[in-house]
Amino acid sequence: MASIKFGTRSGTSGTRSGRGIKGDQRRGVALHLSLIIGLLLSVFPFYWAVIMSTHSSTEIFSYPPKLLPGSHFLENVRSLLDNIDFFGSMFNSLLVATSVTFLVLFFDSLAAFVFAKFQFPGRRGLFALMMAIFMVPAQLQAIPQFVIMANLGWIGSMTSLIVPAAANAFGIFWMRQYMKSAIHDELMDASRLDGAGFMRQYWHVALPVVRPGLAFLGIFTFMGQWNDYAWPLIALTNPDNVTLQVALSQLNGVHGTTDYGMVMTGAVLALIPLLIVFAIGAKQIIADLGKGAIR
């Protein structure tokens, strides 16, 4: 009887473990299916934009909608280049976005390093003031910022876009939080014992450790500056200095109608630098996180 009971319990536990494995497999399949569906829903708008850029405006509004590429892409590109200085405005956007990104990475990481790893009088008050500035909407800053730029004589030039965006509260807050956990106090103490000064600690100790955080901030800043429309529209009074987003907005209603094929072609071409920057930044993040895991 004892052997029979033992065998029954063993069979029951084996059945339960088999059911548990099957349940885990079903949950795994459901999770992967939901992720695939989410990926398709996320990618479809980009795919649809590319498809629309290859069709004429009439074909875009045809029914049923066309889901395969058309033959009007080169024609849309020629129309785009005839109506706006696409490459000139793209160069302006690249100049502004790249300059602002490098300045933000330097100034924000430098300020964050001070807030995260150094004690000085008024530290908490300055950080609270910075957070209060962070909460002010950008729209409220447009008028005083325009007055300052006008008094400096920078309205109409790229300087009016680059200098006001050279540092921001979000970047300082983000890098401060990252540095507080990523840079250990023992590492700072060791650098001081080696005789490292402030800039040497910043350049040789802090920056190599926080590269993933810098990569994220760089992607975030570049995308924000590249897609910025309101402030360049206000500040750039010189038509030769307009950025790409302002130039693309001029395509709406050109010649009395809107050629949506041409508009979508410009939007798709404008995405290419963003994709390149995102790929470079994401690769940097993954590489540095992988090195940290190996260590």
C-alpha positions as CSV (number, residue, x, y, z in Angstrom):
1,M,0.0,0.0,0.0
2,A,2.8,2.3,0.8
3,S,4.4,1.8,-2.6
4,I,1.1,2.3,-4.3
5,K,0.5,5.7,-2.4
6,F,4.0,6.8,-3.2
7,G,3.5,6.0,-6.9
8,T,0.2,7.9,-6.9
9,R,1.8,11.0,-5.4
10,S,4.7,10.9,-7.8
11,G,2.4,10.7,-10.8
12,T,0.3,13.6,-9.4
13,S,3.3,15.8,-9.0
14,G,4.6,14.9,-12.4
15,T,1.2,15.8,-13.9
16,R,1.2,19.1,-12.1
17,S,4.7,19.9,-13.3
18,G,3.8,19.0,-16.9
19,R,0.8,21.3,-16.6
20,G,3.0,24.1,-15.3
21,I,5.4,23.7,-18.2
22,K,2.6,23.8,-20.7
23,G,1.1,26.9,-18.9
24,D,4.5,28.7,-19.1
25,Q,4.8,27.8,-22.8
26,R,1.3,29.2,-23.5
27,R,2.1,32.4,-21.6
28,G,5.3,32.7,-23.5
29,V,3.5,32.3,-26.8
30,A,0.9,34.9,-25.8
31,L,3.6,37.3,-24.8
32,H,5.5,37.0,-28.0
33,L,2.3,37.3,-30.1
34,S,1.4,40.5,-28.2
35,L,4.9,41.9,-28.8
36,I,4.7,41.1,-32.5
37,I,1.3,42.8,-32.8
38,G,2.6,45.8,-30.9
39,L,5.7,46.0,-33.2
40,L,3.5,45.8,-36.3
41,L,1.2,48.6,-35.0
42,S,4.2,50.7,-34.3
43,V,6.0,50.2,-37.6
44,F,2.8,50.5,-39.8
45,P,2.7,54.4,-39.7
46,F,6.3,54.6,-41.0
47,Y,5.5,52.0,-43.6
48,W,2.4,53.9,-44.6
49,A,4.4,57.2,-44.9
50,V,6.9,55.5,-47.2
51,I,4.1,54.0,-49.3
52,M,2.4,57.4,-49.6
53,S,5.6,59.0,-50.7
54,T,5.7,56.8,-53.8
55,H,2.2,57.7,-55.0
56,S,0.5,60.8,-56.4
57,S,-1.9,62.8,-54.3
58,T,-4.8,61.4,-56.3
59,E,-3.7,57.8,-55.6
60,I,-3.3,58.5,-51.9
61,F,-7.1,59.2,-51.6
62,S,-8.2,56.4,-53.8
63,Y,-10.2,53.5,-52.4
64,P,-9.3,50.8,-51.5
65,P,-6.1,52.3,-50.1
66,K,-2.9,51.2,-51.8
67,L,-0.5,49.2,-49.6
68,L,2.2,48.6,-52.1
69,P,4.8,51.0,-53.4
70,G,3.9,53.2,-56.5
71,S,6.0,54.7,-59.2
72,H,5.8,58.5,-58.4
73,F,8.7,58.7,-55.9
74,L,11.2,60.4,-58.2
75,E,8.5,62.7,-59.5
76,N,7.6,63.7,-55.9
77,V,11.3,64.3,-55.2
78,R,11.6,66.6,-58.2
79,S,8.5,68.5,-57.1
80,L,9.9,68.8,-53.6
81,L,13.2,70.2,-54.8
82,D,11.4,72.6,-57.1
83,N,9.3,74.1,-54.3
84,I,11.8,74.4,-51.4
85,D,15.5,74.4,-50.9
86,F,15.4,71.0,-49.2
87,F,19.1,70.3,-48.9
88,G,19.9,73.8,-47.8
89,S,17.2,73.7,-45.0
90,M,18.4,70.2,-44.1
91,F,22.0,71.6,-43.7
92,N,20.6,74.3,-41.4
93,S,18.8,71.8,-39.3
94,L,21.9,69.6,-39.1
95,L,24.0,72.5,-38.0
96,V,21.6,73.6,-35.3
97,A,20.8,70.1,-34.0
98,T,24.4,69.0,-34.0
99,S,25.7,72.1,-32.3
100,V,23.0,72.1,-29.7
101,T,23.5,68.4,-29.0
102,F,27.2,68.8,-28.3
103,L,26.7,71.9,-26.2
104,V,24.0,70.2,-24.1
105,L,26.1,67.1,-23.6
106,F,29.0,69.2,-22.3
107,F,27.2,71.8,-20.1
108,D,24.5,69.5,-18.8
109,S,26.9,66.7,-17.8
110,L,29.3,69.2,-16.3
111,A,26.6,70.8,-14.1
112,A,25.1,67.4,-13.3
113,F,28.6,66.2,-12.1
114,V,28.8,69.1,-9.7
115,F,25.3,68.5,-8.3
116,A,25.8,64.8,-8.0
117,K,29.3,64.4,-6.5
118,F,30.2,67.7,-4.8
119,Q,29.0,69.5,-1.7
120,F,28.8,73.3,-1.7
121,P,26.7,76.0,-0.1
122,G,23.4,76.6,-1.7
123,R,23.4,73.3,-3.6
124,R,19.9,72.3,-2.7
125,G,18.5,75.8,-3.4
126,L,20.1,75.9,-6.8
127,F,18.8,72.5,-7.7
128,A,15.3,73.4,-6.5
129,L,15.5,76.6,-8.7
130,M,16.5,74.5,-11.6
131,M,13.6,72.1,-11.1
132,A,11.2,75.1,-10.9
133,I,12.6,76.3,-14.3
134,F,12.1,72.8,-15.7
135,M,8.4,73.1,-14.8
136,V,7.9,76.3,-16.8
137,P,6.3,75.6,-20.2
138,A,8.4,76.4,-23.2
139,Q,5.6,78.6,-24.7
140,L,5.9,81.0,-21.8
141,Q,9.6,81.5,-22.5
142,A,9.1,82.5,-26.2
143,I,8.3,86.2,-25.7
144,P,11.1,87.1,-23.2
145,Q,13.5,84.9,-25.2
146,F,12.6,86.8,-28.4
147,V,13.2,90.1,-26.7
148,I,16.6,89.0,-25.4
149,M,17.6,87.7,-28.9
150,A,16.4,90.9,-30.5
151,N,18.4,93.1,-28.1
152,L,21.5,91.0,-28.9
153,G,20.9,91.4,-32.6
154,W,20.6,87.6,-33.1
155,I,17.1,87.4,-34.6
156,G,17.3,85.8,-38.1
157,S,20.6,84.0,-37.4
158,M,21.4,80.5,-36.3
159,T,22.8,81.8,-33.1
160,S,19.2,82.6,-31.9
161,L,18.5,78.8,-32.0
162,I,21.8,77.4,-30.7
163,V,22.7,79.6,-27.7
164,P,19.3,79.5,-25.8
165,A,19.3,75.7,-26.2
166,A,22.9,75.1,-25.1
167,A,21.8,73.9,-21.7
168,N,18.5,72.7,-20.3
169,A,17.1,71.7,-16.9
170,F,16.0,68.2,-18.1
171,G,19.5,67.2,-19.2
172,I,21.0,68.3,-15.9
173,F,18.3,66.5,-13.9
174,W,18.7,63.3,-16.0
175,M,22.5,63.3,-15.8
176,R,22.5,64.1,-12.1
177,Q,20.3,61.1,-11.3
178,Y,22.4,58.9,-13.6
179,M,25.7,60.0,-12.1
180,K,24.6,59.6,-8.5
181,S,24.2,55.8,-9.0
182,A,26.8,55.2,-11.7
183,I,29.8,57.0,-10.2
184,H,30.8,55.5,-6.9
185,D,32.3,57.6,-4.2
186,E,35.2,55.2,-3.9
187,L,36.1,56.0,-7.5
188,M,36.1,59.7,-6.7
189,D,38.2,59.2,-3.6
190,A,40.7,57.2,-5.6
191,S,41.0,59.9,-8.2
192,R,41.6,62.5,-5.5
193,L,44.3,60.4,-4.0
194,D,46.0,60.3,-7.4
195,G,46.0,64.1,-7.5
196,A,43.2,64.5,-10.2
197,G,41.7,67.9,-10.4
198,F,38.1,68.8,-11.1
199,M,38.3,68.7,-14.9
200,R,40.4,65.6,-14.9
201,Q,37.9,63.8,-12.7
202,Y,35.1,65.0,-15.0
203,W,36.9,63.9,-18.2
204,H,38.6,60.7,-17.2
205,V,36.4,59.4,-14.4
206,A,32.9,60.6,-14.9
207,L,32.4,60.6,-18.7
208,P,33.6,57.1,-19.4
209,V,31.2,55.7,-16.8
210,V,28.1,57.6,-17.9
211,R,28.3,57.0,-21.7
212,P,24.9,55.3,-21.9
213,G,23.3,58.2,-20.2
214,L,25.0,60.7,-22.5
215,A,23.9,58.6,-25.5
216,F,20.3,58.8,-24.5
217,L,20.5,62.5,-23.8
218,G,22.2,63.0,-27.2
219,I,19.5,61.2,-29.0
220,F,16.8,63.0,-27.1
221,T,18.3,66.4,-27.7
222,F,19.0,65.9,-31.4
223,M,15.5,64.7,-32.1
224,G,14.0,67.6,-30.2
225,Q,16.0,70.2,-32.0
226,W,15.5,68.4,-35.4
227,N,11.7,68.4,-35.0
228,D,11.5,71.9,-33.4
229,Y,9.1,74.1,-35.4
230,A,7.7,76.9,-33.2
231,W,10.9,78.7,-32.1
232,P,12.6,78.6,-35.5
233,L,9.4,79.9,-37.1
234,I,9.6,82.9,-34.8
235,A,13.3,83.6,-34.7
236,L,14.4,82.9,-38.3
237,T,13.2,85.9,-40.2
238,N,15.9,85.3,-42.9
239,P,14.4,82.8,-45.6
240,D,17.9,81.5,-46.3
241,N,18.3,80.3,-42.7
242,V,15.1,78.4,-42.3
243,T,15.3,74.9,-40.8
244,L,13.8,71.8,-42.5
245,Q,10.6,71.7,-40.4
246,V,9.8,75.3,-41.3
247,A,10.6,74.6,-45.0
248,L,8.4,71.6,-45.1
249,S,5.5,73.5,-43.6
250,Q,5.6,75.8,-46.7
251,L,4.5,72.8,-48.8
252,N,1.0,73.0,-47.5
253,G,-1.3,74.7,-49.9
254,V,1.5,75.5,-52.4
255,H,-0.1,76.6,-55.7
256,G,-3.5,76.6,-54.0
257,T,-3.6,72.9,-53.3
258,T,-1.6,70.4,-51.2
259,D,0.3,67.7,-53.0
260,Y,0.3,65.1,-50.2
261,G,2.6,62.8,-52.2
262,M,5.3,65.6,-52.3
263,V,4.7,66.4,-48.6
264,M,5.1,62.8,-47.5
265,T,8.2,62.5,-49.6
266,G,9.7,65.4,-47.7
267,A,8.7,63.9,-44.4
268,V,10.2,60.6,-45.2
269,L,13.5,62.1,-46.4
270,A,13.6,64.2,-43.2
271,L,13.5,61.0,-41.1
272,I,16.8,59.6,-42.5
273,P,19.1,61.7,-40.2
274,L,17.0,60.8,-37.2
275,L,17.3,57.1,-38.0
276,I,21.1,57.4,-38.4
277,V,21.5,59.2,-35.1
278,F,19.2,56.8,-33.3
279,A,21.1,53.8,-34.7
280,I,24.5,55.2,-33.6
281,G,23.2,56.2,-30.1
282,A,21.4,52.9,-29.5
283,K,24.5,51.0,-30.5
284,Q,26.5,53.0,-28.0
285,I,24.0,52.3,-25.3
286,I,23.9,48.6,-25.9
287,A,27.7,48.3,-26.2
288,D,28.4,50.2,-22.9
289,L,25.7,48.2,-21.1
290,G,27.2,45.0,-22.4
291,K,30.7,46.0,-21.1
292,G,29.2,46.8,-17.7
293,A,27.5,43.4,-17.6
294,I,30.8,41.7,-18.4
295,R,32.7,43.6,-15.7
